[in-house]
Amino acid sequence: MTLTGARLLLRDFAQLATPAGTGAPLRGPALGEVEVLEDAFVLCDGESIEAVGRMRDLPAIAGDVVEVECRGLCAVPGLVDCHTHAAFGGDRVDEFSFRAGGASYEELHAAGGGILSTVRATRAAGEDGLRAAVELHRSWMLREGTTTFEAKSGYGLDRATELASLRAIRQAGGVPTWLGAHAVPPELPDADAYLDFALSEVLPEAAEIAEAADVFLERGAFDATQARRYLETCREAGLALRLHGDQFTESGAIPLAVELGARSVDHLEATGEEGIRTLAASDVVGVLLPASALFLGRPMPPARALIDAGAAVALATDFNPGSAFCESLPLVCSLAATQLHLSPAEALAACTVNAAHVLGRADRIGRLAPGHRADITLLDASDWRYLAYHLGGRVVAKVVVGGELR
């Protein structure tokens, strides 16, 4: 539903739930504080929220208003997926079958599968194919309640495909991240030679499209010295910094992220006690990806220990063809509650305001509050906690994106 010159009134919600407070990121007890209004409304003026409240407090509204009856539904902030790999060609269903038979992710990667198999398919897709793929994946995420998504390049590893991936993400309305240091392409001899190429030939244009740079700091990918070189050069080009870290091994990602002032370090399945303490004492957000851990049969990240230590955490899908073919943040919230031991309230904040903070947007998305962007997820439930409670169910009824009902 597209509105022209009219405001949008979503009325008679069973509940409206939004993370409490005004700051970001939320951590400690504040992460679990949610404001819940019964019998509520949201009034949107163009792309922004004008007012929220209980129906009994709904003021008289002058001018043109489109009213939408939402009885029996709940409103939560539009979900924010701050870590996806939505720009790819092909699939890895054969690899999935091999892994189900006992092959490890690292073994498949070393044999030329894994990331490099997607690199071949993504290069073959071309710019039109990439644009279509990201649009398709965006539609899947929207159906699951995601109104803002980040997506990374990293499946091209050459100049043309990396830039085409970033353009496709931006054209689909996503937040583009240059994952230039994802793997070493087969045409180059080693990681250092690849970084020479990527930083000199790809970074200048990538920095004009992307908002952040990311690196896979892990055994078999890039080590801490190489990651430092990559990130420092990207920071000089004006990009915010993010890291894939501690997915399989502790290889120095958390100390490097803290030292360089990165926005986030993502995965953390292998993070130990020292890493937890270091992250908790910093401003770096730990982005937890439980769907990836589940998909690969890996240990879950130490979410409860991180939160109890005072770390800021966010949740994301890690949507990608190889290690987390999952675009559903509601499913991730269920995993957060059942496997990571977050409360439904903590899970809501982690995939709304804290995820928005990772993307540098917590001042305008992630809460249902006047002045924020009118991004709203409508749950087909009478209690907002169904977001985490309904495991794998179709809990999302509709979404509002920038004041437009979808």
C-alpha positions in Angstrom: 0.0 0.0 0.0 1.6 3.3 -1.2 0.4 6.5 0.4 0.4 9.8 -1.3 0.0 12.9 1.0 -1.8 10.8 3.7 -0.8 9.7 7.1 -1.0 6.0 8.1 -2.7 5.0 11.3 -2.1 1.5 12.5 -4.7 1.0 15.2 -6.0 -1.5 17.8 -2.8 -3.5 18.2 -3.1 -6.2 20.9 0.4 -5.1 22.1 3.1 -2.8 21.0 6.6 -3.6 22.2 9.8 -1.6 21.8 13.2 -1.6 23.6 13.1 0.9 26.5 15.2 4.0 26.7 16.8 6.2 24.1 20.5 5.2 23.9 22.4 2.5 22.1 23.9 0.0 22.4 21.9 -1.6 25.2 23.8 -3.9 27.5 23.5 -5.5 30.9 20.0 -5.3 32.5 19.0 -2.6 30.0 19.2 -5.1 27.2 16.1 -6.8 28.7 14.0 -3.8 29.3 11.0 -3.5 26.9 8.2 -1.1 26.9 4.9 -2.8 26.2 1.6 -1.0 25.5 -1.7 -2.9 25.4 -4.4 -1.9 22.9 -2.0 0.4 21.0 -1.6 2.5 17.9 1.2 3.8 15.7 0.6 7.0 13.7 3.0 7.5 10.7 3.5 10.7 8.8 5.3 10.0 5.6 8.4 8.0 6.3 8.5 8.8 10.0 6.6 7.8 13.2 4.6 10.7 14.4 3.1 9.1 17.6 2.7 5.9 19.5 0.4 5.2 22.4 -2.6 3.4 23.8 -5.9 3.7 21.8 -7.5 5.5 24.7 -5.0 8.3 24.3 -5.3 8.6 20.5 -5.7 12.3 19.7 -8.1 13.7 17.1 -6.3 13.6 13.7 -6.9 16.3 11.2 -6.4 15.8 7.4 -6.2 12.7 5.3 -5.5 9.5 7.3 -5.4 5.9 6.0 -6.5 3.7 8.9 -5.5 0.0 9.1 -7.2 -2.2 11.6 -4.6 -4.3 13.5 -6.7 -6.1 16.0 -5.1 -9.3 17.2 -1.7 -8.3 16.0 1.4 -7.0 17.8 3.8 -4.3 16.7 7.6 -4.4 17.2 10.3 -2.3 15.5 11.2 -3.4 12.0 13.8 -6.1 12.5 17.4 -5.2 11.5 19.7 -7.9 10.1 23.2 -6.5 10.6 25.2 -9.5 9.1 24.3 -11.2 5.8 26.0 -12.3 2.7 23.1 -11.8 0.3 25.1 -11.0 -2.8 25.9 -14.4 -4.3 25.2 -16.7 -7.3 24.3 -20.3 -7.3 23.9 -22.5 -4.2 25.9 -25.0 -2.2 23.2 -27.7 -1.8 25.7 -30.4 -2.9 28.1 -29.3 -0.2 25.3 -29.4 2.3 24.7 -33.0 1.4 28.4 -33.8 1.8 28.6 -32.1 5.1 25.5 -34.0 6.3 27.6 -37.1 5.5 30.4 -36.0 7.8 32.7 -33.6 5.9 33.7 -30.5 7.9 33.3 -27.0 6.7 37.1 -26.5 6.8 37.7 -29.8 4.9 35.3 -28.6 2.1 37.0 -25.2 2.0 40.5 -26.8 1.7 39.3 -29.1 -1.2 38.2 -26.1 -3.2 34.6 -26.0 -2.1 33.2 -23.6 0.4 33.6 -19.9 -0.3 35.6 -20.5 -3.5 32.8 -22.6 -5.1 30.4 -19.6 -4.5 33.1 -17.3 -5.9 32.9 -19.2 -9.2 29.1 -19.0 -9.4 29.0 -15.4 -8.4 31.5 -14.3 -11.0 29.5 -16.2 -13.6 26.2 -14.5 -12.5 27.3 -11.1 -13.8 25.9 -7.8 -12.6 22.3 -8.4 -13.8 22.3 -11.8 -12.1 23.7 -10.4 -8.9 21.1 -7.6 -8.9 18.3 -10.2 -9.3 19.8 -12.4 -6.6 19.9 -9.6 -4.0 16.4 -8.5 -4.8 15.2 -12.0 -4.4 17.0 -12.5 -1.1 15.7 -9.1 0.0 12.1 -10.2 -0.6 12.7 -13.3 1.5 14.1 -11.2 4.4 11.2 -8.8 4.1 8.7 -11.6 4.4 10.4 -12.6 7.7 10.1 -9.1 9.2 13.5 -7.6 8.3 13.0 -4.0 7.2 16.8 -3.1 7.2 19.5 -5.4 6.1 23.2 -5.2 5.8 24.9 -7.3 3.1 28.5 -8.0 2.3 30.5 -8.6 -0.9 33.2 -11.1 -0.7 32.1 -13.7 -3.2 33.7 -12.0 -6.2 37.3 -11.4 -5.1 38.0 -9.6 -8.3 37.4 -6.0 -9.1 34.4 -6.2 -11.3 32.4 -8.7 -9.2 33.1 -7.1 -5.9 32.0 -3.7 -7.1 28.9 -5.2 -8.8 28.0 -6.9 -5.6 28.2 -3.7 -3.6 26.1 -1.8 -6.2 23.5 -4.6 -6.2 23.2 -4.4 -2.4 22.8 -0.6 -2.4 20.3 -0.7 -5.3 18.2 -3.2 -3.3 18.1 -0.8 -0.3 20.7 -2.7 1.7 23.6 -1.4 3.8 26.7 -2.4 1.8 29.9 -3.8 3.4 33.1 -4.6 1.5 34.2 -8.0 2.6 37.2 -7.7 0.4 39.3 -10.0 2.7 37.0 -13.1 2.7 39.2 -15.7 1.0 42.2 -15.8 -1.4 41.0 -16.3 -5.0 42.6 -19.2 -6.9 44.4 -16.9 -9.4 46.6 -15.4 -6.8 49.4 -17.3 -4.8 48.7 -16.2 -1.2 46.9 -13.8 1.1 49.5 -11.1 0.9 49.5 -11.0 -2.8 45.7 -10.8 -2.8 45.7 -7.9 -0.3 48.1 -6.1 -2.5 45.6 -6.3 -5.4 42.4 -5.7 -3.4 43.7 -2.6 -1.5 45.2 -1.0 -4.6 42.7 -2.0 -7.3 39.3 -2.4 -5.5 39.3 -0.3 -2.4 39.3 3.1 -4.0 35.9 2.5 -5.7 34.6 0.1 -3.0 35.0 2.9 -0.5 32.7 5.1 -2.6 29.9 2.5 -2.4 30.3 0.6 0.9 29.8 1.9 4.4 32.1 -0.5 6.1 34.9 -3.1 5.5 35.0 -6.6 6.9 37.7 -9.3 7.1 37.6 -13.0 7.8 40.2 -13.4 10.5 40.6 -17.1 10.8 42.9 -20.1 10.3 43.0 -20.7 6.5 41.8 -17.2 5.7 43.6 -14.1 6.9 45.8 -13.8 10.1 45.9 -10.9 12.5 48.8 -9.2 10.8 47.1 -9.3 7.4 43.7 -8.3 8.9 45.4 -5.3 10.6 46.9 -4.1 7.3 43.5 -4.5 5.5 41.5 -2.8 8.2 43.9 0.1 8.7 44.0 0.8 5.0 40.2 0.6 4.8 39.8 3.0 7.8 42.1 5.5 6.0 39.7 5.3 3.1 36.8 6.3 5.3 35.1 2.9 6.0 33.9 1.7 9.3 35.4 -1.5 10.5 34.0 -5.0 11.2 35.5 -8.4 11.7 34.5 -12.1 11.3 36.3 -13.5 14.3 36.6 -16.5 16.7 34.4 -18.7 14.5 36.6 -21.8 14.6 39.7 -20.5 16.5 40.7 -17.6 18.7 43.2 -15.9 16.4 43.3 -12.4 17.8 40.1 -10.9 16.4 38.8 -9.4 19.6 42.0 -7.6 20.7 42.4 -6.2 17.1 38.7 -5.1 16.9 39.1 -3.3 20.2 42.4 -1.7 19.3 41.1 -0.4 16.0 37.7 0.7 17.3 35.7 -1.6 15.1 32.0 -1.5 15.2 31.6 -5.2 15.7 33.3 -8.6 15.8 30.9 -11.3 14.6 30.6 -15.1 15.3 32.5 -15.7 18.6 31.7 -19.4 18.7 35.3 -20.1 19.9 35.6 -17.1 22.3 37.0 -17.9 25.7 37.0 -16.2 29.1 39.7 -13.6 28.3 38.0 -12.7 25.0 34.7 -12.2 26.9 36.3 -9.9 29.4 38.1 -7.9 26.7 34.9 -7.5 24.6 32.8 -6.5 27.7 35.2 -3.7 28.6 35.0 -2.2 25.1 32.6 -0.4 22.8 32.8 -3.2 20.2 29.5 -5.1 19.7 29.6 -8.9 19.6 27.3 -10.0 16.8 26.0 -13.5 17.5 25.0 -15.8 14.6 23.4 -18.9 16.1 21.9 -20.1 12.8 25.4 -20.5 11.5 26.5 -22.4 14.6 23.5 -24.7 14.2 23.9 -25.2 10.5 27.6 -26.2 10.9 27.1 -28.2 14.1 29.5 -25.8 15.9 29.3 -24.7 19.6 27.0 -21.8 20.2 28.7 -18.5 21.1 28.9 -17.7 24.8 26.0 -15.3 24.7 25.0 -15.5 28.4 28.5 -15.0 29.6 29.0 -12.0 27.3 25.8 -10.3 28.4 26.4 -11.0 32.1 29.9 -9.6 31.8 28.5 -6.4 30.3 29.2 -6.8 26.6 27.0 -5.3 24.0 25.6 -8.0 21.7 23.4 -8.1 18.6 21.8 -10.9 16.7 21.9 -11.6 12.9 21.2 -14.4 10.5 24.5 -14.7 8.7 22.4 -15.5 5.6 24.7 -17.1 3.1 24.7 -20.2 0.8 27.2 -22.3 2.6 27.1 -22.0 6.4 23.7 -20.3 7.2 21.1 -20.6 4.5 18.6 -18.8 6.7 17.0 -15.4 6.2 14.7 -15.5 9.2 15.4 -13.2 12.2 12.4 -14.7 14.1 14.0 -18.1 13.9 17.3 -16.5 15.1 15.4 -15.1 18.0 14.0 -18.5 18.8 17.6 -19.9 18.7 18.7 -17.1 20.9 16.1 -17.9 23.5 16.5 -21.7 23.4 20.2 -22.1 22.7 21.9 -18.9 23.8 19.7 -18.4 26.9 18.6 -14.9 26.1 15.2 -13.7 27.2 12.6 -12.7 24.5 13.2 -9.1 25.5 17.0 -9.4 25.1 16.5 -11.1 21.7 14.2 -8.3 20.6 16.7 -5.5 21.5 19.6 -7.5 20.0 18.0 -7.6 16.5 16.5 -4.1 16.6 18.3 -1.3 18.4 21.6 -3.0 18.9 21.8 -4.3 15.4 20.9 -0.7 14.2 23.8 0.5 16.3 26.2 -1.8 14.5 25.0 -0.2 11.2 25.3 3.4 12.6 21.6 3.9 12.5 20.3 3.6 16.1 19.3 7.2 16.1 16.6 6.5 13.5 15.7 2.8 13.4 15.4 0.0 15.9 12.7 1.6 18.2 9.0 2.5 17.8 9.3 6.1 18.9 8.3 9.5 17.5 10.9 10.8 15.0 12.2 7.3 14.1 11.7 5.9 10.6 8.3 4.2 10.2 9.7 0.7 10.0 7.4 -1.7 11.8 7.0 -5.5 11.9 3.5 -6.7 12.5 3.3 -10.0 14.3 0.4 -12.4 13.7 0.1 -13.0 17.4 -1.6 -11.5 20.5 1.7 -11.4 22.5 4.9 -9.9 21.1 7.0 -12.7 22.7 5.8 -15.0 19.9 8.7 -13.4 17.9 11.0 -15.9 19.8 8.4 -18.4 21.0 7.0 -19.6 17.6 9.9 -21.7 16.5 10.1 -21.6 12.7 6.5 -20.5 12.3 5.1 -17.8 10.1 4.8 -15.2 12.8 5.1 -12.1 10.6 1.9 -10.8 9.2 3.1 -7.7 7.4 5.7 -5.0 7.5 5.7 -1.3 7.2 8.9 0.1 5.6 9.3 3.9 5.6 5.6 4.4 6.2 4.6 2.0 3.4 2.6 -1.1 4.3 3.9 -4.2 2.5 
